[in-house]
Amino acid sequence: MCRVNARRRVMLACVIAVLHGAFFIRYQQPDWRTQWTDQEGYERLGTALASTGTFTSYPNSRQFIPEVIRTPAYPAFLAVVYRLFGTGQVYVAAAQTGLFVIICLLVFAIARRVTSDSIAATAAIVTALFPPIPYFGALVMTEVWTTFLFTASVWLAVLALGDAGSPKARRNFGAWIGLGILCGLTTLSRPAFVLFPILLAVIVLMLFPLMRIRPSIGFPRVMVMLAAFAVVMLPWFAYNYERVGRFTLSPAGGVGRGLWEGSWQAVWPGRLQSELTTLADHAGDRAELDRQVTAIASREQLPSQPMLEYVHQWKDLHLIWDTPTDPYQRTMARMRADRSYLVTALQNLRHDRPLHQLTRMARGAFILWAGEIPFRYSDINQLPPALIRFCWLIQVALFGAAMVGIYAVFRVFPAAACILAAPIVYVTAVHLPLLTEARQSLPAQPVLLVLATLGTAHLLGYRWPSRVISHRTAGA
């Protein structure tokens, strides 16, 4: 009877996910062509792949123009959607709603490895009700696609870990090969995840033996995972070396710009910095820009010199990025711009006070895990502050419950707890030094929701029954 009820809850989660996705498709449509300019680049790459089979934003150019910012996995997904259904954004949004349903099923599959089917089904419902995932599902951006791949990677990691001690698993390396492939596809969707398989290897080969957890998993399985990951990544590295002469993951999408923007984060409130950025982006005359920035500083009763330095850096760096009109020269300029961003960022960081660094890290951590506001971007500045704080409060509560969940799982399945905590640790460590945005944590949010559900159940008095301990991932 409990298993039947769990199936019904999972079906309910799928229905909620579909309805939730449909709502945001309708809700986001007014902003599709006005607020999210990143969509255009992905659409052009997806269209070119679908029509010509070439990975470039300029398929009709006589000279091949390599793509130096975006990686190929998500444009390939778009190309499949375009070939099957057409190039309308609604088709992409519908396909990503389907991915959202699969994410809910993956959450159930992850959670049931460490808890009862009933609690696992509840985690699936919590995920289906989580607005940021369908919010981005209505946009032609990598968020939901990457979330799907990363959640699948974590599921396979928990599965491989739990089965490692069985006699069949000693001969079968399939789960570890699949894990390496999924980590590679995740990285080819969002380069920030390039080091995640290394973290998994460190956890299995170093942390587990230190904690006396599953030392029998062994070196060969981890090496098979890393080899599969390398095989998936090699063609993309070769592409970059052939086209731009650099053995790199993203020639113009490195850490330079993110580190520069991060160096200014937390200097002013978000709305004030957004105002300065908009002004720097649109003002043509430098003297007029300085006059307007000085007026803003006077209005806010703040020093004008840091504001002037910020807008001057913004304009100077963007000139490198935007000045060339020839597509090939513009592409090459973007690689030079990233290096200039990096040099300027390091200069800023050398002059920053330690207190500012601590403030930036604290604010960055909050934004990363609690800063998502799932309302139309064009309406955010008009939202009541109480509503924004309510959104933050819910996410803070979820994060706190997830921390309890890690503790609760660790008491029963310590290895699985380490693997489930890894996405939170990894995303935080990778993004905190850079500009932090709430959507950067989205790929790890389904795992966080699993842990939050388990943490809430623990606080409400749930205890793992002995049949779960013996029949689930007892080895993990």
C-alpha positions in Angstrom: 0.0 0.0 0.0 2.8 2.4 0.8 4.5 1.7 -2.5 1.2 2.4 -4.3 0.8 5.7 -2.5 4.4 6.6 -3.4 3.7 6.0 -7.1 0.6 8.2 -6.9 2.7 11.0 -5.3 5.3 10.7 -8.0 2.6 10.9 -10.7 1.2 14.0 -8.8 4.7 15.5 -8.9 4.9 15.0 -12.7 1.5 16.6 -13.2 2.5 19.6 -11.0 5.7 20.0 -12.9 3.8 20.1 -16.2 1.3 22.7 -14.9 4.1 24.7 -13.3 6.1 24.7 -16.5 3.0 25.7 -18.6 2.3 28.6 -16.2 5.8 30.0 -16.6 5.8 29.7 -20.3 2.7 31.9 -20.3 4.1 34.2 -17.6 7.5 34.7 -19.2 6.4 35.5 -22.7 6.3 39.3 -22.4 10.0 39.3 -21.4 11.2 36.8 -24.1 12.4 39.4 -26.5 13.1 42.4 -24.2 15.0 41.2 -21.1 17.0 38.1 -21.8 19.5 39.0 -24.5 21.6 35.8 -23.8 18.9 33.8 -25.5 19.9 35.2 -28.9 23.3 33.6 -28.9 22.1 30.2 -28.1 19.2 30.4 -30.6 21.7 31.4 -33.4 24.0 28.5 -32.5 21.1 26.0 -32.3 19.7 27.2 -35.6 23.0 26.9 -37.3 23.6 23.4 -36.0 20.1 22.4 -37.1 20.3 23.8 -40.6 24.0 23.4 -41.5 25.6 21.1 -38.9 28.3 23.7 -38.1 28.9 25.1 -34.6 29.1 28.9 -35.4 26.9 31.9 -35.1 27.8 32.9 -38.6 27.1 29.9 -40.9 26.9 32.1 -44.0 30.3 33.7 -43.5 33.0 32.9 -46.1 35.5 32.7 -43.2 34.6 30.2 -40.5 33.9 32.2 -37.2 34.6 29.9 -34.2 32.4 30.1 -31.1 34.6 31.3 -28.2 32.0 31.9 -25.5 29.4 29.2 -25.5 30.0 25.4 -25.3 28.2 23.0 -27.6 26.0 20.7 -25.5 23.0 23.1 -25.1 23.0 24.3 -28.7 23.0 20.7 -29.7 19.9 20.1 -27.6 18.3 23.2 -29.2 19.2 21.8 -32.7 17.4 18.6 -31.9 14.3 20.5 -30.8 14.4 22.8 -33.9 14.7 19.8 -36.2 11.9 17.9 -34.6 9.4 20.6 -33.9 10.5 24.0 -35.4 12.3 27.1 -34.2 9.7 28.7 -32.0 10.7 29.4 -28.5 7.5 27.7 -27.2 8.8 24.4 -28.5 12.1 24.8 -26.5 10.1 25.8 -23.4 7.8 22.8 -23.8 10.8 20.5 -24.2 12.4 22.0 -21.1 9.2 21.4 -19.2 9.7 17.8 -20.2 13.2 17.9 -18.7 11.7 19.4 -15.5 9.4 16.3 -15.2 12.5 14.1 -15.6 14.3 16.1 -13.0 11.5 15.4 -10.5 11.8 11.6 -11.3 15.5 11.8 -10.8 14.9 13.5 -7.4 12.7 10.5 -6.5 15.4 8.1 -7.7 18.1 9.8 -5.7 16.0 10.1 -2.5 14.8 6.5 -2.5 18.4 5.3 -2.4 18.6 6.7 1.2 15.1 6.8 2.5 11.6 5.4 2.1 9.6 5.6 -1.2 7.1 7.8 0.6 9.7 10.4 1.7 11.3 10.2 -1.8 8.0 10.9 -3.5 7.5 13.9 -1.2 10.9 15.2 -2.3 9.7 14.9 -5.9 6.6 17.0 -5.1 8.8 19.6 -3.4 10.9 19.8 -6.5 7.9 20.1 -8.8 6.7 23.1 -6.6 10.1 24.8 -6.7 9.5 27.9 -9.0 13.0 28.8 -10.2 13.4 25.6 -12.3 10.3 26.1 -14.5 11.0 29.9 -14.4 14.2 29.3 -16.4 12.5 26.4 -18.3 10.6 29.1 -20.3 13.8 30.7 -21.5 16.3 29.6 -24.2 19.2 29.3 -21.6 21.3 26.5 -20.3 19.8 26.5 -16.7 17.3 23.7 -16.9 19.3 21.6 -19.4 22.4 21.8 -17.1 20.2 21.0 -14.0 18.9 17.9 -15.7 22.4 16.7 -16.6 23.9 17.5 -13.2 21.0 15.9 -11.3 21.4 12.8 -13.5 25.1 12.8 -12.7 24.5 12.9 -8.9 21.9 10.1 -9.2 24.4 7.9 -11.1 27.1 8.7 -8.5 24.8 7.6 -5.7 23.8 4.5 -7.7 27.4 3.6 -8.5 28.4 4.1 -4.9 25.6 2.0 -3.5 26.2 -0.9 -5.8 30.0 -0.9 -5.6 30.2 -3.7 -3.0 28.0 -6.1 -4.9 29.6 -9.1 -6.7 28.0 -7.9 -10.0 29.4 -4.4 -9.6 33.0 -5.8 -9.2 32.7 -6.9 -12.8 30.5 -4.1 -14.1 32.0 -0.6 -14.6 29.0 0.7 -16.5 27.7 3.1 -13.9 31.1 4.7 -13.5 31.5 5.0 -17.3 28.1 6.6 -17.4 29.0 9.0 -14.6 32.1 10.2 -16.5 30.0 10.7 -19.6 27.3 12.7 -17.8 30.0 14.8 -16.0 31.5 15.6 -19.4 28.1 16.6 -21.0 27.4 18.8 -17.9 30.7 20.5 -18.4 30.0 21.0 -22.1 26.8 22.7 -21.1 28.3 24.9 -18.3 32.1 25.0 -18.0 32.0 25.7 -14.3 31.5 22.0 -13.7 34.8 20.9 -15.2 36.3 20.1 -11.8 33.3 18.2 -10.4 34.6 14.7 -11.4 37.9 15.6 -9.7 36.0 16.4 -6.5 34.2 13.0 -6.7 37.5 11.3 -7.2 39.0 13.1 -4.1 35.9 12.1 -2.0 36.1 8.5 -3.0 39.9 8.0 -3.0 40.9 10.2 -0.1 38.0 11.3 2.1 36.3 7.8 2.3 39.5 6.0 3.5 40.2 8.8 6.1 36.6 8.3 7.4 36.8 4.5 7.0 33.9 4.7 4.6 33.7 2.1 1.7 37.5 1.9 1.1 36.7 -1.1 -1.2 35.4 1.0 -4.0 38.8 1.1 -5.4 41.1 3.1 -7.7 40.1 1.4 -11.0 36.5 2.6 -11.0 37.4 6.2 -10.3 40.0 6.1 -13.1 37.4 4.6 -15.5 35.1 7.6 -14.6 37.8 10.1 -15.2 38.8 8.4 -18.5 35.2 8.6 -19.8 35.0 12.2 -18.8 38.3 12.9 -20.7 37.0 11.1 -23.8 33.9 13.3 -23.8 35.9 16.5 -23.4 38.7 15.8 -25.9 36.8 16.7 -29.1 35.9 20.1 -27.7 39.5 20.8 -26.6 40.7 19.7 -30.0 38.1 22.0 -31.7 39.4 25.0 -29.7 43.0 24.2 -30.4 42.4 23.9 -34.1 40.2 27.0 -34.4 41.9 29.5 -32.0 45.2 27.9 -31.2 44.4 27.4 -27.5 43.9 24.2 -25.5 41.1 25.6 -23.4 37.5 25.0 -22.4 36.1 28.4 -23.3 38.5 30.8 -25.0 36.6 34.0 -24.2 34.4 32.8 -21.5 37.1 32.3 -18.8 37.1 33.7 -15.3 38.3 37.2 -16.2 34.9 38.9 -16.6 33.4 37.0 -13.7 36.3 37.9 -11.4 36.2 41.5 -12.4 32.4 41.8 -11.8 32.9 39.9 -8.5 35.5 42.4 -7.4 32.8 45.1 -7.4 30.1 43.0 -5.9 28.8 44.2 -2.5 30.4 47.7 -2.9 26.9 49.2 -3.3 23.3 47.8 -3.0 22.3 45.8 -6.0 19.9 48.4 -7.5 22.4 51.2 -7.2 25.1 49.1 -9.0 22.5 48.1 -11.7 21.8 51.8 -12.2 25.5 52.6 -12.6 26.0 49.6 -15.0 23.1 50.8 -17.1 24.4 54.3 -17.2 27.9 53.1 -18.2 26.5 50.9 -20.9 24.4 53.6 -22.6 26.3 56.8 -22.0 28.4 57.8 -25.0 30.2 61.0 -23.8 32.7 60.4 -21.0 32.2 63.9 -19.5 28.4 63.5 -19.4 28.8 60.1 -17.9 31.0 61.6 -15.1 28.5 64.3 -14.5 25.6 61.8 -14.1 27.6 59.5 -11.9 28.6 62.4 -9.6 24.9 63.4 -9.4 24.1 59.8 -8.3 26.8 59.9 -5.7 25.5 63.1 -4.3 21.9 61.8 -4.3 23.0 58.6 -2.4 25.4 60.6 -0.1 28.3 58.3 -1.1 31.8 59.0 -2.4 31.9 59.5 -6.1 35.4 58.3 -6.8 34.7 54.5 -6.5 31.6 55.0 -8.7 33.7 56.8 -11.4 36.3 54.2 -11.3 33.7 51.4 -11.8 32.0 53.0 -14.8 35.3 53.9 -16.4 36.5 50.3 -16.1 33.2 49.1 -17.5 33.4 51.3 -20.5 37.1 50.7 -21.2 36.8 47.0 -21.0 33.6 46.9 -23.1 35.4 49.0 -25.8 37.8 46.0 -26.3 34.8 43.7 -26.5 32.5 45.8 -28.7 34.7 48.0 -31.0 35.4 45.5 -33.9 32.6 45.2 -36.4 34.1 42.4 -38.5 32.7 39.1 -37.0 36.1 37.3 -36.9 38.0 40.3 -35.4 35.2 40.7 -32.9 35.5 37.1 -31.9 39.3 37.5 -31.4 38.7 40.7 -29.5 36.6 38.9 -27.0 39.5 36.6 -26.0 41.7 39.7 -25.5 38.9 41.3 -23.5 38.7 38.4 -21.1 42.5 38.7 -20.4 42.0 42.5 -19.8 39.1 41.7 -17.4 41.4 39.4 -15.5 44.3 41.9 -15.2 41.9 44.6 -14.0 40.2 42.3 -11.6 43.5 41.3 -10.0 44.4 45.0 -9.6 41.1 45.6 -7.9 41.5 42.7 -5.5 45.0 43.8 -4.5 43.5 47.1 -3.3 40.5 45.7 -1.6 40.3 45.7 2.2 39.9 42.4 4.0 36.5 43.6 5.4 35.2 44.2 1.9 36.3 40.7 0.9 34.5 39.2 3.8 31.4 41.2 3.0 31.5 40.2 -0.6 31.8 36.5 0.3 28.9 36.7 2.7 26.7 38.5 0.3 27.7 36.2 -2.5 26.8 33.1 -0.5 23.4 34.5 0.4 22.7 35.5 -3.3 23.9 32.1 -4.5 21.6 30.0 -2.3 18.8 32.3 -1.3 18.6 35.2 -3.9 16.4 33.8 -6.6 13.2 35.9 -7.2 11.0 33.9 -9.6 9.2 36.9 -11.0 9.4 38.5 -14.5 12.7 40.4 -14.7 10.8 43.5 -16.0 8.7 43.5 -12.8 11.3 42.9 -10.2 12.1 46.5 -9.3 8.4 47.1 -8.7 7.9 44.2 -6.3 7.1 45.1 -2.7 10.2 44.6 -0.5 8.2 42.3 1.8 7.5 39.9 -1.1 11.2 39.8 -2.0 12.2 39.1 1.6 9.6 36.3 1.7 11.2 34.6 -1.3 14.6 34.9 0.4 13.2 33.5 3.7 11.8 30.4 2.0 15.2 29.7 0.4 17.1 30.3 3.6 14.7 27.8 5.3 15.3 25.2 2.5 19.1 25.6 2.8 18.9 25.3 6.6 16.8 22.1 6.3 19.3 20.7 3.7 22.1 21.1 6.3 20.0 19.1 8.7 19.4 16.6 5.9 23.1 16.1 5.4 23.5 15.4 9.1 20.6 13.0 9.1 21.8 11.0 6.1 25.3 10.9 7.4 24.2 9.1 10.5 22.8 6.3 8.4 24.6 6.4 5.0 27.8 8.5 5.5 29.1 7.8 1.9 25.9 8.9 0.3 25.8 12.0 2.5 29.2 13.0 1.3 28.1 12.6 -2.4 24.9 14.5 -1.8 26.8 17.3 0.0 29.3 17.6 -2.8 27.2 19.6 -5.2 26.5 22.3 -2.6 30.2 22.5 -1.6 31.4 22.5 -5.2 29.0 25.2 -6.5 29.8 27.4 -3.5 33.6 27.0 -3.8 33.6 27.6 -7.6 31.3 30.7 -7.7 32.1 32.6 -4.5 35.4 34.1 -5.9 33.5 35.3 -9.0 30.3 37.3 -9.5 27.6 35.3 -7.8 24.1 35.1 -9.2 21.3 33.0 -7.8 20.8 31.0 -11.1 24.4 29.6 -10.8 23.2 27.3 -8.0 20.2 26.1 -9.9 21.9 22.8 -11.2 22.5 21.8 -7.5 19.0 22.8 -6.3 17.3 19.4 -6.9 19.9 17.7 -4.7 19.5 20.5 -2.1 15.7 19.9 -2.2 16.3 16.2 -1.6 18.3 17.0 1.5 15.9 19.7 2.6 13.0 17.1 2.5 15.1 14.6 4.5 16.1 17.3 6.9 12.5 18.4 7.5 11.5 14.7 8.0 14.3 14.3 10.5 13.1 17.4 12.4 9.6 16.0 12.4 10.8 12.8 14.0 11.2 10.5 11.0 13.5 7.6 11.7 14.9 5.4 8.9 13.2 2.0 9.2 15.5 -1.1 9.3 14.1 -2.4 6.0 15.3 0.8 4.3 18.8 0.5 5.8 19.1 -3.1 4.7 17.5 -2.9 1.3 18.6 0.5 0.0 22.2 1.6 0.0 23.3 -0.2 3.1 26.7 -0.5 1.5 26.9 3.3 1.1 
